[in-house]
Amino acid sequence: SGVKEAAGLLAMVRAHPAVLQAELAGSLRRHVETVRDVDIVAACRERPSEVAASFANAPGVRSARGVGRASVTITYVDGTCLDLFCVDATDFAVALWRATGSVEHVEQVAALLGERGFALEDDHLVDERDALVPVTDEATLYAHAGLALIPPELREGRGELRGLAAGRRAG
């Protein structure tokens, strides 16, 4: 899956009438050299599972896994593979962050959030009283973890959190 295919898929997702915003995530957003699939997170104004299903049933789809859920894996006849994560608009920032970072990075940031009394539940951030904490963008999520915003290309879980604690924030 090249950048050209990703751009086309992103344009297609953004054109859906129920999609408020959509962004590339995963290894493409991290600028990893080997990209196996295209990850896209979409904020939806209608039920995310129904929006995801509409893409799984589109022309040119060879197979789809996860239909009925808000995240689907779609393989097109040309071999391109799309992992589409449809979420409510309020969950977009956390979902985009989660779908962008490597597993290690996500686990490390989640651990820092835990140390500060927060927890990730699906694509929500909650505090120690289990109250929903609004997260408007990725910088807000990192701030709750005591970190400055970490650029997507550094979200690999290979020590990028060291030296980025709140005391060393720039700006």
Protein Blocks (a to p, Z undefined) as FASTA:
>chain_A
ZZklmmmmmmmmmmpmklmbdcdehjllnopabafbdcdddddfbdfklmmmmmmmpghi
abdehihiabdcdddfkopacddddddfklmmmmmmmmmmcfklmmmmmmmmmmnopace
hjaccdfkopacddfbfklmmmmnopacddfklmnonoplgopafklpgZZ
